[in-house]
Amino acid sequence: MNVHLFVSSDNVLVAELKAKPLLIHQIRESQKVDDELVAKRAECVLNVESEFQIDHDDCLRFRSRLCIPRNSELISMILNEAHSSRMSIHPGSTKMYNDLKCRFWWSGMKRDIFDFVSKCLICQQVKAEHQVPSGLLQPIMRPEWKWDRVTMDFVSGLPLSSNYSLDKLAELYVSQIVRLHGVPISIVSDRDPRFTSRFWKKLQEALGTKLHFSTAFHPQTDGQSERIIQILEDMLSCYILEFSGSWERYLPLVEFAYNNSFQSSIKMAPYEDLYDAEQKVKVIRESLKAASDRQKSYANLKRKDIKYQVGDKVFLKVSPWKKVLRFGRKGKLSPRFIGPYEISERIGPVAYGFILPPELEKIHNVFHVSMLRHYRSDPSHIINPSEVEIQSDLSYEEELIRILAREVKELRHKRFR
């Protein structure tokens, strides 16, 4: 600041004050002791067309911008003023650089501004991150087989339904997952208290399943479940708006609709991937045919092919079950075959139908060929009918033909026949 005092024509003392920024003075003095800028000052004197020029304040400028010595404290002062003052309020590095480059220049200016802003404690605590997220994506390990690895989560915000306890969760898990698909190798879930409970951990430990929990405040770990839940909630909303009613009623239909629709990630419907209808049925049919042919070839080694014609007479095999009456015969000493009976029709390759007598009317009249024995007829088997004289009261005289057995009853001193 320069002060000039003089007396005017009317004998009035006048003081003239000329104020100049202190920063300009500090920059000019610093330029005179910096070797690099001193050389630039000499260059601009010799070369009028140089980009470096000396202004009316005897300050060296580069393209009309004040040159700041590289190793001076002025750089820190300028950066602090431009970033931390009440009129700047912590701008970002790009904005701060564009504001300062209009007035100042020094070698490595942009890099210094970036380093200064990146190290500001307040900015690190307050500023939101606008860069890409940290950490590379770690996909969930692909399962070697279906239902090897499971992700689980609870849906909240739906209208209240039945209250499911932790015991009910375990019951549903065993009945709907373990029973149908086996024990998973691992389960990925968030840190819901029901998943982190000691009961749930002990249950999975007993089953041999490893539990993988999401890290704190990072639901993306179980992002697969989060995404599916969002889709299912949208589908439930559509069902309710379209058909009305309770969401529980439509949950099985939502499950079917989702699992039966095309999924771009696997290029097919989940049901098709799980059950693989076309390919699996083809493989199963081929396997069953091979097994059936193998079993048939083994079994036929000890079997014979026999066929009967309609009208043939055969015996029926009776199973000699102890104390069981079958076909009117009882006990092991009963005949093994009864009949003969006439074949009325051929039901299939190894089944035949019969005309059975009234006493066997409660027995199904179709038998497997293994239950039959060919009847060889003989004239002695033919019983010639004899005439029986019927009385007017429909009675007749019985004639003894032969005594087949006798029953002897013994007492202490007597025997009765």
C-alpha positions as CSV (number, residue, x, y, z in Angstrom):
1,M,0.0,0.0,0.0
2,N,1.4,3.4,-1.0
3,V,0.4,6.7,0.8
4,H,0.8,10.2,-0.8
5,L,0.1,13.4,1.1
6,F,-0.3,16.8,-0.5
7,V,-2.0,20.2,0.2
8,S,-4.7,21.4,-2.1
9,S,-5.2,25.0,-3.3
10,D,-7.7,25.7,-0.6
11,N,-5.2,24.6,2.1
12,V,-6.7,21.1,2.6
13,L,-4.5,18.2,3.4
14,V,-5.3,15.4,0.9
15,A,-4.1,11.8,1.5
16,E,-3.9,9.4,-1.5
17,L,-3.9,5.7,-0.8
18,K,-3.0,3.1,-3.5
19,A,-3.7,-0.5,-2.5
20,K,-2.3,-3.4,-4.5
21,P,-2.9,-7.1,-3.8
22,L,-0.2,-8.5,-1.6
23,L,-0.3,-11.7,-3.6
24,I,0.9,-10.0,-6.8
25,H,3.9,-8.6,-4.9
26,Q,4.7,-12.0,-3.4
27,I,4.4,-13.7,-6.9
28,R,6.7,-11.0,-8.4
29,E,9.3,-11.4,-5.7
30,S,9.2,-15.2,-6.0
31,Q,9.6,-15.1,-9.7
32,K,12.9,-13.2,-9.4
33,V,14.5,-16.0,-7.3
34,D,13.3,-18.9,-9.3
35,D,15.9,-20.0,-11.8
36,E,13.4,-21.4,-14.3
37,L,11.3,-18.3,-14.4
38,V,14.3,-16.0,-14.5
39,A,15.4,-17.8,-17.7
40,K,11.9,-17.3,-19.1
41,R,12.1,-13.6,-18.3
42,A,15.3,-13.3,-20.2
43,E,13.8,-15.2,-23.1
44,C,10.8,-13.0,-23.4
45,V,13.1,-9.9,-23.6
46,L,14.9,-11.4,-26.6
47,N,11.9,-12.9,-28.3
48,V,8.9,-10.5,-28.6
49,E,6.7,-13.3,-30.0
50,S,7.3,-15.6,-27.0
51,E,4.3,-17.0,-25.0
52,F,5.9,-15.6,-21.9
53,Q,5.5,-11.8,-21.4
54,I,6.2,-9.3,-18.6
55,D,3.2,-7.2,-17.6
56,H,3.0,-3.6,-16.3
57,D,3.4,-4.9,-12.7
58,D,6.7,-6.5,-13.7
59,C,5.2,-10.0,-13.3
60,L,6.0,-12.8,-15.7
61,R,2.9,-14.2,-17.4
62,F,2.2,-17.2,-19.6
63,R,-0.5,-16.5,-22.1
64,S,-1.8,-13.7,-19.8
65,R,-1.7,-16.0,-16.7
66,L,0.5,-15.3,-13.7
67,C,3.5,-17.7,-13.5
68,I,3.9,-19.3,-10.1
69,P,7.3,-20.7,-9.1
70,R,7.2,-24.5,-8.8
71,N,8.9,-24.8,-5.4
72,S,7.2,-21.9,-3.6
73,E,4.7,-21.8,-0.8
74,L,2.4,-19.7,-3.0
75,I,1.0,-22.9,-4.7
76,S,-0.3,-24.2,-1.4
77,M,-1.7,-20.9,-0.5
78,I,-3.5,-20.6,-3.8
79,L,-4.9,-24.1,-3.6
80,N,-6.1,-23.6,0.0
81,E,-7.9,-20.4,-1.0
82,A,-9.5,-21.9,-4.1
83,H,-10.7,-25.0,-2.3
84,S,-11.3,-24.3,1.4
85,S,-12.5,-20.7,1.5
86,R,-16.0,-19.8,2.3
87,M,-16.5,-18.6,-1.3
88,S,-15.4,-21.9,-2.9
89,I,-16.8,-24.7,-0.6
90,H,-14.6,-27.6,-1.7
91,P,-15.0,-27.8,-5.5
92,G,-13.9,-30.9,-7.3
93,S,-10.6,-31.2,-9.0
94,T,-11.9,-30.5,-12.5
95,K,-13.9,-27.5,-11.5
96,M,-11.1,-26.1,-9.4
97,Y,-8.6,-26.6,-12.2
98,N,-10.8,-24.7,-14.7
99,D,-11.3,-21.9,-12.2
100,L,-7.5,-21.5,-11.5
101,K,-6.1,-22.0,-15.0
102,C,-7.7,-18.7,-16.1
103,R,-5.5,-16.7,-13.7
104,F,-2.4,-18.9,-12.8
105,W,0.0,-21.2,-14.4
106,W,2.8,-23.4,-13.1
107,S,4.4,-26.7,-14.3
108,G,2.3,-29.7,-13.3
109,M,-0.6,-27.5,-12.3
110,K,-3.4,-30.1,-13.1
111,R,-1.7,-32.9,-11.3
112,D,-1.1,-30.8,-8.2
113,I,-4.8,-29.8,-8.0
114,F,-5.9,-33.4,-8.4
115,D,-3.6,-34.5,-5.6
116,F,-4.6,-31.7,-3.3
117,V,-8.4,-32.4,-3.7
118,S,-8.0,-36.1,-3.4
119,K,-6.2,-35.7,-0.1
120,C,-8.8,-33.3,1.4
121,L,-10.2,-35.0,4.5
122,I,-13.6,-33.2,4.4
123,C,-14.1,-34.2,0.8
124,Q,-13.2,-37.8,1.5
125,Q,-15.8,-37.9,4.3
126,V,-18.6,-36.0,2.6
127,K,-18.4,-36.4,-1.2
128,A,-20.4,-39.2,-2.8
129,E,-18.5,-41.6,-5.1
130,H,-19.3,-41.1,-8.8
131,Q,-16.7,-43.7,-10.0
132,V,-17.4,-47.3,-10.8
133,P,-17.9,-49.5,-7.8
134,S,-14.9,-51.0,-6.1
135,G,-14.2,-54.7,-6.3
136,L,-14.5,-57.0,-9.2
137,L,-17.7,-59.1,-9.5
138,Q,-17.5,-62.4,-7.8
139,P,-20.1,-64.7,-9.3
140,I,-21.7,-67.4,-7.3
141,M,-20.0,-70.7,-7.9
142,R,-21.8,-72.6,-10.6
143,P,-23.3,-75.8,-9.2
144,E,-22.1,-79.2,-10.5
145,W,-25.7,-80.5,-10.3
146,K,-29.2,-79.2,-9.8
147,W,-30.0,-77.9,-6.4
148,D,-26.4,-78.2,-5.3
149,R,-26.2,-74.5,-4.3
150,V,-29.3,-72.6,-3.1
151,T,-29.9,-68.9,-2.5
152,M,-32.6,-67.9,0.0
153,D,-34.3,-64.8,1.2
154,F,-37.5,-63.6,2.9
155,V,-40.0,-61.3,1.2
156,S,-41.3,-58.5,3.3
157,G,-44.0,-55.9,2.8
158,L,-46.7,-58.2,1.6
159,P,-50.1,-58.3,3.4
160,L,-49.8,-60.3,6.6
161,S,-50.4,-64.0,6.3
162,S,-49.9,-66.9,8.7
163,N,-47.1,-66.5,11.2
164,Y,-44.3,-68.9,10.3
165,S,-41.9,-69.6,13.1
166,L,-38.4,-70.9,12.8
167,D,-39.6,-74.5,13.4
168,K,-42.0,-74.0,10.5
169,L,-39.1,-72.7,8.3
170,A,-37.1,-75.9,9.1
171,E,-40.1,-78.1,8.4
172,L,-40.8,-76.4,5.0
173,Y,-37.1,-76.6,4.1
174,V,-37.0,-80.3,4.8
175,S,-40.3,-81.2,3.1
176,Q,-40.0,-78.9,0.1
177,I,-36.3,-78.9,-0.7
178,V,-34.5,-81.8,1.0
179,R,-37.3,-84.3,0.3
180,L,-37.6,-83.4,-3.4
181,H,-34.1,-82.4,-4.4
182,G,-31.7,-83.7,-1.8
183,V,-29.4,-81.8,0.6
184,P,-27.7,-78.7,-0.9
185,I,-24.0,-78.3,-0.7
186,S,-24.3,-74.6,0.3
187,I,-26.9,-71.9,0.9
188,V,-26.3,-68.2,0.2
189,S,-28.5,-65.8,2.2
190,D,-28.5,-62.4,3.9
191,R,-28.0,-61.9,7.6
192,D,-31.6,-62.2,8.6
193,P,-31.9,-63.2,12.3
194,R,-33.7,-66.4,11.2
195,F,-30.7,-67.4,9.0
196,T,-28.1,-66.5,11.6
197,S,-29.9,-68.2,14.5
198,R,-28.2,-71.0,16.3
199,F,-31.1,-73.4,15.4
200,W,-30.7,-72.9,11.7
201,K,-26.9,-73.2,11.8
202,K,-27.1,-76.4,13.8
203,L,-29.7,-77.8,11.4
204,Q,-27.5,-77.2,8.4
205,E,-24.5,-78.4,10.2
206,A,-26.3,-81.7,10.9
207,L,-27.3,-82.0,7.2
208,G,-23.8,-81.1,6.0
209,T,-24.7,-77.9,4.2
210,K,-22.4,-74.9,4.3
211,L,-23.9,-71.4,5.0
212,H,-22.6,-68.4,3.2
213,F,-23.8,-65.0,4.5
214,S,-23.7,-61.6,2.7
215,T,-21.3,-59.1,4.0
216,A,-22.6,-56.1,6.1
217,F,-24.8,-53.7,4.1
218,H,-24.1,-55.5,0.8
219,P,-27.3,-57.2,-0.4
220,Q,-25.7,-57.7,-3.8
221,T,-24.2,-60.9,-2.4
222,D,-27.6,-62.4,-2.6
223,G,-28.6,-60.4,-5.6
224,Q,-29.9,-63.4,-7.4
225,S,-32.7,-63.8,-4.8
226,E,-33.3,-60.1,-4.7
227,R,-33.9,-60.0,-8.4
228,I,-36.2,-63.0,-8.4
229,I,-38.2,-61.6,-5.5
230,Q,-38.8,-58.4,-7.5
231,I,-40.1,-60.3,-10.5
232,L,-42.4,-62.5,-8.3
233,E,-43.8,-59.4,-6.5
234,D,-44.6,-57.9,-9.9
235,M,-46.3,-61.1,-11.0
236,L,-48.3,-61.3,-7.8
237,S,-49.5,-57.7,-8.2
238,C,-50.7,-58.5,-11.7
239,Y,-52.6,-61.6,-10.5
240,I,-54.3,-59.5,-7.7
241,L,-55.3,-56.7,-10.0
242,E,-56.5,-59.1,-12.7
243,F,-58.3,-61.7,-10.7
244,S,-58.5,-60.2,-7.1
245,G,-58.2,-62.3,-4.0
246,S,-55.5,-63.3,-1.5
247,W,-51.9,-63.4,-2.8
248,E,-51.4,-66.8,-1.1
249,R,-54.0,-68.3,-3.5
250,Y,-52.0,-67.4,-6.6
251,L,-48.5,-68.1,-5.3
252,P,-48.4,-71.7,-6.8
253,L,-49.6,-70.3,-10.1
254,V,-46.9,-67.6,-10.0
255,E,-44.3,-70.3,-9.3
256,F,-45.5,-72.3,-12.2
257,A,-45.7,-69.3,-14.6
258,Y,-42.1,-68.2,-13.8
259,N,-40.6,-71.7,-13.9
260,N,-42.4,-72.4,-17.2
261,S,-41.2,-69.3,-19.0
262,F,-38.1,-68.7,-21.0
263,Q,-35.0,-67.3,-19.1
264,S,-32.3,-65.6,-21.1
265,S,-29.5,-66.7,-18.7
266,I,-30.0,-70.4,-19.4
267,K,-31.7,-70.1,-22.8
268,M,-34.7,-72.2,-21.7
269,A,-37.4,-72.4,-19.0
270,P,-36.3,-73.4,-15.5
271,Y,-38.6,-76.5,-15.6
272,E,-37.1,-77.6,-18.8
273,D,-33.6,-77.2,-17.3
274,L,-34.6,-79.0,-14.1
275,Y,-36.5,-81.9,-15.7
276,D,-35.1,-81.6,-19.2
277,A,-38.3,-83.2,-20.6
278,E,-37.2,-84.0,-24.2
279,Q,-33.6,-85.1,-23.6
280,K,-34.2,-86.8,-20.4
281,V,-37.3,-88.7,-21.6
282,K,-35.3,-89.8,-24.6
283,V,-32.4,-91.0,-22.5
284,I,-34.7,-92.6,-20.0
285,R,-36.6,-94.4,-22.7
286,E,-33.4,-95.8,-24.1
287,S,-32.2,-96.8,-20.7
288,L,-35.5,-98.4,-19.8
289,K,-35.5,-100.3,-23.1
290,A,-32.0,-101.6,-22.6
291,A,-32.8,-102.6,-19.0
292,S,-36.0,-104.3,-20.1
293,D,-34.4,-106.1,-22.9
294,R,-31.6,-107.3,-20.6
295,Q,-34.1,-108.5,-17.9
296,K,-36.2,-110.2,-20.6
297,S,-33.2,-112.0,-22.0
298,Y,-32.1,-113.2,-18.5
299,A,-35.6,-114.2,-17.5
300,N,-36.4,-116.1,-20.7
301,L,-33.4,-118.3,-20.2
302,K,-35.4,-120.1,-17.5
303,R,-38.8,-119.7,-19.1
304,K,-40.7,-121.4,-21.9
305,D,-43.1,-119.9,-24.4
306,I,-46.4,-121.6,-24.3
307,K,-49.7,-120.7,-26.0
308,Y,-53.2,-121.9,-25.6
309,Q,-56.2,-121.7,-27.9
310,V,-59.7,-120.7,-27.1
311,G,-61.6,-123.9,-26.2
312,D,-58.6,-125.6,-24.7
313,K,-59.0,-127.1,-21.2
314,V,-56.4,-126.4,-18.5
315,F,-55.9,-126.8,-14.8
316,L,-55.6,-123.7,-12.5
317,K,-52.8,-123.6,-10.0
318,V,-53.8,-123.2,-6.4
319,S,-51.4,-121.6,-3.9
320,P,-51.2,-123.9,-0.9
321,W,-51.3,-121.2,1.7
322,K,-51.6,-122.5,5.2
323,K,-55.0,-122.0,6.8
324,V,-56.2,-120.1,3.8
325,L,-59.1,-121.4,1.7
326,R,-58.7,-120.8,-2.0
327,F,-60.9,-122.2,-4.7
328,G,-62.7,-124.3,-2.1
329,R,-59.5,-126.1,-1.1
330,K,-57.7,-125.8,2.2
331,G,-54.3,-126.7,3.5
332,K,-51.0,-128.0,2.1
333,L,-52.5,-131.4,1.3
334,S,-55.1,-130.0,-1.0
335,P,-54.5,-130.4,-4.8
336,R,-52.1,-128.1,-6.4
337,F,-54.3,-127.7,-9.5
338,I,-58.0,-127.7,-9.9
339,G,-60.2,-128.1,-12.9
340,P,-60.0,-128.6,-15.8
341,Y,-61.7,-125.4,-17.1
342,E,-62.2,-124.2,-20.6
343,I,-60.5,-121.1,-22.0
344,S,-63.0,-118.6,-23.2
345,E,-60.8,-115.9,-24.6
346,R,-57.2,-114.8,-24.9
347,I,-56.7,-111.5,-23.1
348,G,-53.0,-110.8,-24.0
349,P,-49.8,-112.6,-24.9
350,V,-49.7,-114.3,-21.4
351,A,-53.3,-113.9,-20.0
352,Y,-56.4,-116.0,-20.6
353,G,-60.0,-115.7,-19.6
354,F,-62.1,-118.7,-18.3
355,I,-65.6,-119.9,-17.8
356,L,-65.7,-120.8,-14.1
357,P,-68.3,-122.7,-12.2
358,P,-70.7,-121.0,-9.8
359,E,-68.7,-121.9,-6.7
360,L,-65.8,-119.8,-8.1
361,E,-67.8,-116.9,-9.2
362,K,-66.1,-114.6,-6.7
363,I,-62.7,-115.2,-8.3
364,H,-61.5,-113.0,-11.1
365,N,-61.6,-115.2,-14.3
366,V,-58.4,-114.0,-15.9
367,F,-55.2,-115.8,-15.1
368,H,-51.5,-115.6,-16.1
369,V,-50.2,-118.4,-18.2
370,S,-47.8,-119.4,-15.4
371,M,-50.9,-120.4,-13.4
372,L,-52.1,-122.9,-16.0
373,R,-51.3,-126.5,-16.7
374,H,-52.3,-128.2,-19.9
375,Y,-55.0,-130.8,-19.4
376,R,-54.5,-134.2,-21.1
377,S,-57.9,-135.9,-21.5
378,D,-58.5,-139.6,-21.0
379,P,-61.7,-141.6,-21.4
380,S,-61.5,-142.7,-17.7
381,H,-62.0,-139.1,-16.7
382,I,-65.4,-139.1,-18.3
383,I,-68.1,-139.9,-15.7
384,N,-71.1,-141.7,-17.2
385,P,-74.3,-140.3,-15.8
386,S,-76.6,-142.7,-14.1
387,E,-80.4,-142.4,-13.8
388,V,-81.6,-141.1,-10.5
389,E,-85.3,-141.6,-9.6
390,I,-86.8,-138.5,-8.2
391,Q,-89.7,-138.9,-5.8
392,S,-92.8,-136.7,-5.9
393,D,-91.4,-134.7,-3.0
394,L,-88.2,-134.1,-5.0
395,S,-86.2,-136.5,-2.7
396,Y,-84.1,-139.4,-4.0
397,E,-82.4,-142.4,-2.6
398,E,-78.7,-142.1,-2.1
399,E,-76.5,-145.2,-2.9
400,L,-73.2,-145.8,-1.3
401,I,-70.4,-146.2,-3.8
402,R,-67.2,-146.3,-1.7
403,I,-66.0,-145.5,1.7
404,L,-63.1,-143.2,1.4
405,A,-62.0,-142.8,5.1
406,R,-63.0,-143.8,8.6
407,E,-62.9,-141.9,11.8
408,V,-62.1,-143.8,15.0
409,K,-62.9,-142.4,18.4
410,E,-61.2,-144.1,21.3
411,L,-62.3,-143.9,24.9
412,R,-60.7,-145.4,28.0
413,H,-62.1,-148.9,27.4
414,K,-63.9,-148.7,24.1
415,R,-63.3,-147.8,20.4
416,F,-66.0,-146.4,18.1
417,R,-66.0,-146.2,14.3
